[in-house]
């Protein structure tokens, strides 16, 4: 089955896979992550979402669970219901920015493991949302 083609907004058509890869690259750049980076992880600034500053405590607890990757569809569904006018990029950015400090604060992980976990989460959110 051929990949679906999407319009990138400037008149060019790209495959969905290419769009996801580019989004993942930009997310990684926004997080200060590089392939060879082993320095302390730098999290993006969390922008208020839905008029609320900060991350709700229940979301922080949910993001800290060991099965967070399986919960992403439910988290996204909840946010889509609560904020129906929010676009996909805003949802993706918010969840990644909310997840990053949860992982950055874990003393049991090396910096490389932290970067890997944030990348894995970001890739999963992007794949589910797009």
C-alpha positions in Angstrom: 0.0 0.0 0.0 1.6 3.3 -1.0 2.2 6.0 1.7 -0.4 8.7 1.9 0.7 12.0 0.5 0.2 15.2 2.5 0.4 18.8 1.6 3.2 20.6 3.5 1.4 24.0 3.3 3.7 25.5 0.7 2.4 23.6 -2.3 4.7 20.6 -2.1 3.5 17.1 -1.4 5.4 14.9 1.0 4.8 11.4 2.2 3.4 11.0 5.7 6.6 9.2 6.7 8.7 12.1 5.6 6.5 14.5 7.5 6.8 12.4 10.7 10.6 12.2 10.3 10.9 15.9 9.9 8.7 16.6 12.9 10.7 14.1 15.0 13.9 15.9 13.9 12.5 19.3 14.8 11.3 18.0 18.2 14.8 16.6 18.8 16.3 19.9 17.9 13.9 21.7 20.2 14.9 19.4 23.1 18.5 20.2 22.5 19.2 16.5 21.6 21.9 15.5 19.3 23.1 12.1 18.2 26.4 12.4 20.1 25.1 14.4 23.0 25.6 13.0 26.4 25.3 16.3 28.3 22.5 17.1 30.6 19.1 16.9 28.9 17.5 20.3 28.1 13.8 20.4 28.2 11.7 22.8 26.1 9.8 25.5 27.9 6.3 24.3 28.6 3.8 26.7 27.0 0.3 27.1 28.7 -2.2 24.8 27.1 -5.9 25.5 27.1 -5.3 28.6 29.2 -3.6 26.6 32.0 0.0 27.2 33.1 2.0 24.2 34.2 1.2 20.6 34.0 -1.8 19.2 35.9 -0.6 16.9 38.7 -2.6 14.0 37.4 -0.9 14.2 34.0 2.5 14.4 35.6 1.7 11.2 37.6 0.5 9.5 34.4 3.6 10.5 32.5 5.8 9.1 35.3 4.3 5.6 35.0 6.3 2.7 33.5 3.6 2.0 30.9 3.3 5.6 29.7 3.7 4.6 26.0 0.6 2.5 26.1 -1.3 5.4 27.7 -0.5 7.9 24.9 -3.7 7.2 22.9 -5.9 7.8 26.0 -4.0 11.0 26.9 -4.3 12.4 23.4 -8.0 11.4 23.3 -8.6 13.2 26.6 -6.9 16.3 25.4 -8.8 16.3 22.1 -12.1 16.0 24.0 -11.1 18.8 26.4 -9.6 21.1 23.8 -11.3 20.3 20.5 -9.9 23.3 18.7 -6.3 22.5 19.6 -4.2 21.4 16.6 -2.1 18.3 16.4 1.2 20.3 16.7 0.1 22.0 19.9 -0.9 18.7 21.5 2.3 17.0 20.5 4.5 19.9 21.7 2.7 20.1 25.0 2.9 16.4 25.8 6.6 16.2 24.9 7.4 19.3 26.9 5.4 17.9 29.9 7.1 14.5 29.7 10.7 15.8 29.4 11.1 17.1 33.0 9.6 13.9 34.4 12.4 12.0 32.8 15.1 14.7 33.3 14.4 14.4 37.1 15.1 10.7 37.2 18.4 10.0 39.0 18.3 6.3 38.1 18.9 7.1 34.4 22.0 8.2 32.6 21.8 11.3 30.5 21.9 9.1 27.4 19.1 7.0 28.7 17.0 10.1 29.5 17.5 11.3 25.9 16.5 7.9 24.6 13.3 7.8 26.7 12.3 11.3 25.6 13.0 10.4 22.0 11.0 7.2 22.3 8.1 9.1 23.8 8.2 11.8 21.2 8.3 9.3 18.4 5.3 7.5 19.9 3.3 10.6 20.3 4.0 11.8 16.8 3.3 8.4 15.3 -0.1 8.2 17.1 -1.1 11.8 16.4 -0.1 11.9 12.8 
